[in-house]
Amino acid sequence: MISAVIIEGVTFPVAYNGYTYTRAKIWSKNTGRNDAGDLVGTLVCLKDKVEIQLPPLTGQQAKKLDDVVSDVNNPFPTAQVLFLGGQQKEMTIYTGDVTYPYLTRAKNEDGLIVGAKLSLIQK
């Protein structure tokens, strides 16, 4: 289970059961099917992808997230994925689009961003 993600030193907690962890196979350019229909090619490497849902964020927290993952001067930031039990995985990443649904709170208060999602894809 993932407890938090640290991107360029900024920690973002992960919502309970709010993630998907995928290991993608990257195949060589010569991969395909031969005349017999069998798969041919070479497995080059495995890349990780972590899709996370964040707990409710204030506007300030959402801005901090956006600043970190949308830095044009650092398009491939470093991220540490922290697992319960103390294990962690460090990756150089790029990110998918961040989604920010918006839920208005009580009158005269700032809204909370509930259900924000982000994909971290290993470079």
VEXTORFI-390260 format. One record per residue (C-alpha): residue number from 1; residue in three letters; y, z, x. Coordinates in Angstrom, 2 decimals. Example, Ala and Ser with C-alpha at 12.3 -4.5 7.8 and 13.67 -1.06 7.14 Angstrom:
2
REC   num   residu         y         z         x
REC     1      ala     -4.50      7.80     12.30
REC     2      ser     -1.06      7.14     13.67
This chain:
123
REC   num   residu         y         z         x
REC     1      met      0.00      0.00      0.00
REC     2      ile      3.47     -0.90      1.31
REC     3      ser      6.02      1.91      1.23
REC     4      ala      9.08      0.18      2.70
REC     5      val     10.35     -2.86      4.56
REC     6      ile     12.83     -2.66      7.43
REC     7      ile     14.84     -5.83      8.05
REC     8      glu     17.06     -5.83     11.15
REC     9      gly     17.12     -2.01     11.10
REC    10      val     18.00     -1.67      7.39
REC    11      thr     15.31      0.09      5.33
REC    12      phe     14.50     -1.07      1.81
REC    13      pro     11.99      0.92     -0.27
REC    14      val      9.41     -1.00     -2.25
REC    15      ala      8.75     -0.27     -5.93
REC    16      tyr      5.38      1.38     -6.66
REC    17      asn      2.74     -1.39     -6.69
REC    18      gly      5.65     -3.82     -6.36
REC    19      tyr      4.30     -6.21     -3.74
REC    20      thr      1.90     -9.03     -3.01
REC    21      tyr      0.55     -9.55      0.51
REC    22      thr     -0.83    -13.00      1.34
REC    23      arg     -2.39    -14.46      4.50
REC    24      ala     -1.87    -18.23      4.54
REC    25      lys     -3.93    -20.63      6.63
REC    26      ile     -1.91    -23.16      8.61
REC    27      trp     -3.88    -26.33      9.30
REC    28      ser     -3.32    -29.05     11.91
REC    29      lys     -1.76    -32.41     11.07
REC    30      asn     -5.17    -34.11     11.22
REC    31      thr     -6.49    -32.05      8.30
REC    32      gly     -7.81    -33.90      5.30
REC    33      arg    -10.98    -35.26      3.74
REC    34      asn    -13.32    -37.70      5.45
REC    35      asp    -15.22    -40.55      3.72
REC    36      ala    -17.97    -38.11      2.68
REC    37      gly    -15.40    -35.84      1.03
REC    38      asp    -15.79    -33.05      3.57
REC    39      leu    -12.76    -31.16      4.86
REC    40      val    -11.92    -31.93      8.49
REC    41      gly     -9.19    -30.51     10.69
REC    42      thr     -8.33    -27.50     12.75
REC    43      leu     -7.11    -24.12     11.61
REC    44      val     -4.02    -23.49     13.75
REC    45      cys     -3.09    -19.93     12.75
REC    46      leu     -2.68    -17.41      9.95
REC    47      lys      0.79    -16.50      8.63
REC    48      asp      1.68    -13.54      6.45
REC    49      lys      3.82    -13.55      3.35
REC    50      val      5.01    -10.39      1.61
REC    51      glu      6.57    -10.65     -1.83
REC    52      ile      8.25     -7.38     -2.78
REC    53      gln      9.88     -5.93     -5.85
REC    54      leu     12.54     -3.37     -5.04
REC    55      pro     13.32     -0.22     -7.01
REC    56      pro     16.60     -0.20     -9.01
REC    57      leu     19.54     -1.01     -6.71
REC    58      thr     23.23     -0.30     -6.95
REC    59      gly     25.59     -3.20     -6.38
REC    60      gln     26.30     -1.83     -2.89
REC    61      gln     22.58     -1.74     -2.01
REC    62      ala     22.11     -5.30     -3.33
REC    63      lys     25.04     -6.50     -1.20
REC    64      lys     23.50     -4.87      1.88
REC    65      leu     20.20     -6.64      1.15
REC    66      asp     21.94     -9.97      0.66
REC    67      asp     23.96     -9.52      3.86
REC    68      val     20.79     -8.92      5.88
REC    69      val     18.69    -11.77      4.47
REC    70      ser     21.53    -14.32      4.19
REC    71      asp     23.02    -14.00      7.68
REC    72      val     23.67    -17.59      8.82
REC    73      asn     23.92    -16.35     12.42
REC    74      asn     20.41    -14.85     12.21
REC    75      pro     18.26    -17.02      9.91
REC    76      phe     15.01    -15.57     11.33
REC    77      pro     15.42    -11.77     11.29
REC    78      thr     12.84     -9.25     12.41
REC    79      ala     11.09     -7.21      9.73
REC    80      gln      8.71     -4.27      9.87
REC    81      val      6.43     -3.79      6.90
REC    82      leu      5.53     -0.09      6.59
REC    83      phe      2.22      0.82      4.98
REC    84      leu      1.26      4.21      3.60
REC    85      gly     -0.76      6.02      6.26
REC    86      gly      1.62      5.06      9.06
REC    87      gln      0.49      1.52      9.88
REC    88      gln      3.13     -1.15     10.29
REC    89      lys      3.35     -4.86     10.95
REC    90      glu      6.30     -6.49     12.70
REC    91      met      7.13    -10.11     11.91
REC    92      thr      9.85    -12.63     12.62
REC    93      ile     10.61    -13.92      9.15
REC    94      tyr     12.59    -16.18      6.93
REC    95      thr     13.19    -15.23      3.33
REC    96      gly     12.88    -16.93      0.01
REC    97      asp     15.60    -16.64     -2.59
REC    98      val     16.42    -13.11     -3.72
REC    99      thr     16.41    -12.67     -7.48
REC   100      tyr     18.75    -10.11     -9.03
REC   101      pro     18.21     -9.43    -12.74
REC   102      tyr     21.03     -7.29    -14.11
REC   103      leu     20.84     -4.31    -16.47
REC   104      thr     24.06     -2.71    -17.73
REC   105      arg     24.14      1.07    -17.75
REC   106      ala     26.22      3.38    -19.93
REC   107      lys     29.90      2.63    -20.61
REC   108      asn     32.31      2.97    -17.68
REC   109      glu     29.52      3.06    -15.09
REC   110      asp     28.38      0.43    -12.65
REC   111      gly     25.28     -1.53    -13.59
REC   112      leu     21.95     -1.14    -11.86
REC   113      ile     20.05     -4.13    -10.58
REC   114      val     16.50     -3.66    -11.81
REC   115      gly     13.60     -5.82    -10.70
REC   116      ala     15.16     -7.44     -7.62
REC   117      lys     12.52     -9.49     -5.77
REC   118      leu     12.32    -10.94     -2.28
REC   119      ser      9.79    -12.99     -0.30
REC   120      leu      9.37    -12.33      3.43
REC   121      ile      7.57    -15.25      5.08
REC   122      gln      6.35    -15.10      8.67
REC   123      lys      8.01    -17.76     10.82
